[in-house]
Amino acid sequence: MSAEPAPPPERQPVWFLALFALAAAGGAVAYVPLLTVLLPQRIVDLRGGEDVAALAQVSFLGAVMASIANIGIGMLSDRARMRRPFIIAGLVLSNLLLLMVGTATSVAQIVGLVMVWQVALNLMLSPLMAWAGDCFPDEQKGVLGGALALSPALGALAGSLVTWDGLVAPPARLALVAVLVSALVLPAVLLGKGRIRPALVAPVPAPAEPVPVRERVVARMWAARLLVQVAEGGMFAFLLYWLRSIAPGYPENGAANIFSLVLASAVPLSLLLGRWSDRHARPVVPLVAAALLCACGMLVMAAAQSLAFAIAGYVLFGLAAAVFLALHSGQTLRVLPAPQHRGRDLGVFNLTNTVPGMVMPGLTVMLVPQFGYGALFVLFAGLSLGSAALLAGSLRRT
């Protein structure tokens, strides 16, 4: 007589899903204002003017440290079989180092502090995302991914908030970031004791096949995210320059407002699509559709001759990319093959977030001066189509 299959892990309540989404958004609030606004301004204060080389050095070395730390700390949290103490330690250390950046007296000090800060930040972020895999069953991975769309939206909002004229004095801006991050992260960690589902952390033996189906699906998911991240990262970095190539004098706040509007609009759309994917057990379909829409948006941008047409293309691309990246984060937790190595494997997936920042500037410098932004966008459209093809190929495997 065969044993009955074990019941699926219990779903998490809405309150914990909301708190976890806010905690994940706290990670974005920790780095978006610093890396996009406050760090460049700190370098200006020290140098007496813009120093692109210094900023590039900080960004590159920080990305390298983040890549290494995310994998290493993920492995440590796997071995320790605990996540919350790592998250709290990372929160405290990253906040302290954030405050120290504001007191640095040289660019060399800033470079060193940001590298160590990236390690501390990933001491919080790596176990936080692995904790999601420990807590949320597959039946909630879609809506979890949708909720993660809140992260870039709140990160962008925090960048605007901390630089709001008259809100806080410039020397206090980093302290405000630390307060915001703590307020977002701590509730989930402090109230989330006992939320782990034992069935989601039970070790899985290594499969006998040389290249099991699950590992091929994981490889496709990794490559698909990388391709979209390259396109999204390139647009994030060069949106203003491109808009000004069409409409000279286009204001900075115009580009920032469009970017913020796209990220805010992506939150409810991601939640709806994530909920749909959970209800219909079709986790990959929204990802394929979003990748195809990314390509369509890029082709519209490549052909744009007017500002209105250009903005419409970017809104289509930006919405699709934000939805794709949020839902992909949730579904990644579903396909990882070994719960006992979840933190390590998520660290490998995190390379899709950091590697594009290392290669995009060089790629853009090679293409844009000779062929214009249109050629760059056609390339990005091709990458997005490649992402859709990879995911479509995994539909029958998941």
N, C-alpha and C positions, 0 to 999 in steps of 0.2 A: 504494500500500500504506500503510495508516494506521499511525501509530506506536502502540506499545503504551502503555497508561496507566502513569504512574510508580507504583512501589510506594508504599504508605503509609509515613509516617515511622515510624521504629523506636520501639517503646514504651520508656518509661523503666523502669529496674529498681525493685524494691520499696524498696530502701534509699534511693533518691533521693526517691521519693514520700513516704516516712516523714519524711525530713529536711525536705522542703519543707513538709509539714503542720506540723511543729514550728516552722519559721521563720514561717509564717503565724500560728500561735498566738502566737509571740513578739510580733507586732504587737498582738494583743488584750491580752497581758500588759502591753504598754507603756502602754495607755490605760485599761483597765477599772479597775484599782486606783486610779489617780490620779483619774479623773473621778467615780467612785462613792463612794470612801471617803476617800482621802488629801487631795484638794483641798477638799472640804467641811470636813474637820477642820482643815486649815491656815487656812481663813477664820475658823473658830471661834476658833482660837488668836490670830489677829490682832485680831478684833473683840471678843473676850470673850463671844461668844454667836453663835447662828445668824443669818446674814444671807442671806435667800432672794434678795433683789434682787441682791446681789453675786454669788452663785453663778449666778443666771440670766444675768447679764451675761457672766460668764466662759464659760459654756456656749454662749451664743448667738454671741458673737464668735469663740470657738474653732471652732464649726461653720462659720461663714462662711469663716474662714481655711482650714480643712481642705478645704472645697469648691473654693475657688479654687486652692489649692496642688496638690491631687491632679490636676486637669486640666492645670495649667501644667507641673508636673514630669513628668507623663506625656508631654506633648509634647516636652519636652527629652530624655527618654530615648529617644523615638522617633527624634529627629533624630540623637542621638549613636550610635544603633544599639548601645547597650550598656546593661545593667541593673545588673550587680554593683557597679561603682564607686559608683553612686548609692545603692544599698542600704547599703553600708558607711559612706559619708559620712553618710547619714541616721541610721544607728544611733549613730554617734559623737556627732553634734550633738544628737540628741534626748535621749541619756543625759546629756550635759552640762547641757542646759537643764532636764531633770528634776531634777537635783541643785540647780540654782539656785533652783527653786521652793521648795525647803526652806529657803533662806536669805533669801527675800524678806521685807521689813520692812513692806510695806503691801499692801493689796488692789490698788491701782493697779499696783504692780509685778507682782503675780501675774497680773493681766489681760494686761499686756504680755508677760510671759514665756510664758504659756500660748498666746497667739496666735503667737508666734515658734516655740514648741515644736510647735504643730500643723503649721507649715510643715516643720520638720525631720523630724517623724514621717512626714509624707507623702512626704518625700524618700526614706524607706525603703519605705513601704507601696506607693506607686504603682508604682515599677519592680518591686517584688517580685511583685505580681499579674500585671503584664505579662510578666514572666519566665516565669511558669507557662504563659502562652499560647505563648511561644517554645519551650517544652520538651516539653509534653505533647500527644501527638496526640489527635485526636477520640475514638479508641477507648478512651482513658483518662479522658475528661472526667468521666464519671459517678463513677468511684471517686475521682478527684481532688476533686470536689465533696463526696463523702462524707467524705474525710479532712479537708476544711476545717471540718467540724463540730467538730473538736477545738479550734478557735480560741476560741469563746465559752466552752466548758467549761473550758479552761485559764485563760482570763481571769478567770472567776468564782472558780476555785480559787486563783489568785494573790491575788485580793482578800482571801480568807479567810486565806491563808498570811501575808501581810505584816502583817496586823493581829492575828495570833495572840499572845495574852498571853504574854510572857516569851520569845518567839522572838528578836525584835530590839527594841532601844529605839526609841521613836517617831522620834527624829531620824534613825535609820538606815534607815527603811522605804523611802524613795525610792531609796537606794543599793541596797537589796536588789532592788527592781524593776529597776533598771538592770542588775544582775548577771544576773537571770533572763532578761531580754530578750536580752542578749548571748549567753548560753548556748544559747538556743533558735534564734537567727537565724544565728549565725556558721557552724555546721557545714555547713548547706546551701550558703551562699555560698562558703565556702572549698573545699568538696569538689565543688561543682557546676560547675567549669570544664569546658567542652566538652559540656555537656548540651543546648545549643540544637540544634534540628533545622532544617537549612537550608530544608526545604520549608515550615516553619511561619512563617518570617520573610520569605519571598520576596514582594516587593511585588505587589499585585493592581491592575490598571488600573481606573479608574472605569468603571462600567457605563454603557451608552448610554441605557438606559431612564430616564425622569424619576424614577420611584419604584420601584426594583427590589424584587423579592419579599424578598430578604434584609434590606433596610432596614425593610420593614414588620414582619418578624419581630422585628428588633432593637427596634423601637418597642414592640411588644407585650410583649416580655420586660422592657423598662425599666418600662413602666407596671404590669405585673403585680407586679414586685418592690416598687415604690413602695407599692402598695396594701397588701401584706402587711406591709411595714416600718412603715407608719403604725399598723396594729393591734398589731404586736409591740412597737413603741416605747411605745405608750400603756400596754400591760400592764406592761412593765418598770418604768415610772415610778410606776404607781398600784396595783400589786398589793397592797402592804401595806395601803393605805388602804381598798381594796375589801374585803379579808378582814376588816378590823376593823369595817366597816359591817355585816357579817353576824355576826361573833363579837367583840364589844368586848373589848379587852385581848389580842387575838391577838399573840403575841410576834414581835419582829423576826427572831429567828433561825429561827422557823418558816417565814416567807416565804423567807428566804435559803436554807434547806435544800431547800425544794420547788424553787426556781429552779435550784439546783445539781444536784439529782437529775434534773430534766428535761433539762438541758444534757448531763449525763454519759450519760444513756440515749439521747440523740439521736445520739451518735457511732457506736455499732455499727449502729444502725438506718439511718443515712445511708450508711454503708459498704455495707451489704447492698443497699440500694435503688440506690445508685450502680453497684455491680457488676452488678446485674440490668439496669439501663438500658444499660450497655455491652454486655453479652452479647446482648441482644435488639434492640439498636439502636433503643430507644424512649426517647430522652432526655427527652421532655416529659411522658410519662405519669405518672411519679412526682410531678412538679411539680403537675399538675392534681389528682391525688389528695390531695396534701398541702394544697393551697389549699382543697379541699372540706372536709377534716377540720378545718382552721382555723375555717371557718365553723360547723361542727357544734359544736366546742368553745366558741365564743363564744355560740352560742344556748343551750347548756347553762348557761353562766355567767349569761346574762341571766335565765334562769328559776330559778336556784338560790335556794333558801330556807334551806338548811342548809349548814354548813361542809363536810361530807363531799362533798355534791353540787357545791359551788363548787370545791373542790380537784380533784375528778375532771374537771370541765370545763376547768379551767386546765391540768391535766396533758395532756389531749388536745390543747388548743390549743397549748401550749408545745412539745410534741414535734413536732407537725405543722409549726409555724412554724420551728423550728430545722432540721428536715430540709429544708423548702422553701428556706430562705435558703442553706444549705450547698450543696445540689445546684444551685440556681440560679446560684451563683457559678461552678461548673464549667462549666455549659452556656452561660453568657454568653460564655466564651472560645471556644466552638464557633461561635456565630452572628455574632460581630463580622466585618464585611465586609472590612476592610483591615488586614493584619498590620503595614503600615508606619505605621498610626495606632493601634495597639493600646493604647498607654499613654494617649493622649488619650481614646479611646473608653471605656476603663475608668474614667477620671476622670469622664466624663459619667454613667456608671452609678453611680459613687460618690455622686452627688447623691441617689440613693434611700436612702442611709444617713444623710446629714446633714440633708436637708430635713425629714424627719418630726420631728426634734428641735426644729426651729424652729417648727413649726405645731401640734404636739400639745398643749402646755400651754394655748394659747388655745382650741383646740377643746374640750378637757376642761372648762375653766372655763365655757364657754358652755353645755355640755350637762348636766353632772352636777348642779349646784345646782338646776336646774329640773326635770329629768326623771329623775335618778338614774343609777346605773351601768348599769342594764339597757338604757337607751336608747343609751348609749355602746357597749355590747357588740353590740347589734343593728346599729348603724352599722358596727362593725368586721366583723361577719359579712357584711354587704352588700359591704364592700370586698374581703373574701376571696373571695366568690362572683364578684365582678367580675374578680378576678385569675384564677380558674379559667376563666372564660369567655374571657378574652383568650388564655390559653395553649391552651385547647382549639381555638380558632380558628386557631392556628398549627400544629396537629398535621399538617395536610395540606400545610403549606408547608415543613416541615423534613425 
